[in-house]
């Protein structure tokens, strides 16, 4: 019989067993990202928060970061895609809200 105040559940034999919760693996530590060679990598958001870049530069850097995997494309196409992504981060209501939540500032509209 379980102790008073301790939850219990029936086991397969009809008896009771103490209730246990599997907490899963521990959370990953909040350390800076590491490059393959072990050098510390600073995120664009950390650079913004440190005052190294303004919100419009942050948006441009995020556009460039998103297109890094497309390096096989011609440079002009890659620049165009990066520009389109940056413009979307400045104009799409859902994306501007995400930038605002991350930075605390609204991104500026694209320059014509």
N, C-alpha and C positions, 0 to 999 in steps of 0.2 A: 504494500500500500504506500502511495506517495506521501511525502511529508505535507503537513498542512501548509497551504500557500504556494506549493510548487506545482506547476501545471504538469499533467501526465497524459499519455495517450495509450490506447490499447495496442499491444503487440499481437503478432500472429497466433500466439498461444492463448490469448484471452487475458493475459496479465497486463500490467501497465509498465510503461517505460518512461523515464523522464523525457520531457520535451526538449529537443535540441535544435538549434538553428545553425546551418552551415553558413558561415560568414563569407565564404569564397576567398579568393586570393586577395592579399592586401593591395591597396591602391598604389599605382605607380608614383614614385616621388616626383615632386614638382621641380625638377632640375632643368636647366636650359637644354635645348636640343643639341645633339652632337653630330658633327659631320662624320663621314666615313673615316677620315684621318684622325678623329678625336678632338678637333678644334671646336670650341664653343661657337654655336650659331645663335645670333640675336634675331628674334622675330621682328617683323615689321611693326607689330603692335607695340612691342617693347621699345623700339626706336621712336615711335610716335610719343609714347608716354614719357620717354626721357627728354623729349623736346628736340630730338635730332631731325625730325621731319614734321611738316605740317600735314593737315588732313588731306589736302589735294595731292601731296606727294605720297602719302600713305596709300591712297586709292590707286595712283599710278603704279606704285611698287607691287600692290596686290594683283593688278592686272598683269604685270610682267611675271610675277611669281606663278600665276595660274597658267601661263603659256610656256613655261620652261620645258615642259615635257613635249612640246611641239617643235623642238629644235631642228628637225629634219626639213621643215618648211623653208621656202625662200625668206630672206630677211624682211622684204617688203610685206609679204603676207603675215608674217609673225608680228610685225609692228602694227599692222592693220587690226589684227585680232586683239592684240593687247590694248589698242586704243578703244576698240568697240567695248571690250570688257570694262575698261576704266570709265567710259561714258555711261555704261549701264549702271555701274556702282554709284554714279552721281545722279542719275535720273530715274531709275526704276524705284517706285515707292517701297517695295519690299526690301530691295537691296540698300537703299539709303537708310532705312530703319536699322538694318544690320550694322552698317557703318556707324550710325549714331549710337547704337548700343555698345559697340566696341570702343569707340573713341570719345563719346560724349559730345561730339560735334557733328553737324550735318555737313556732308560733302558739298563743295561748291559745284554749280552746274558747269558743263563743259564749255570751254572757250571756243568761239567761232572763228 
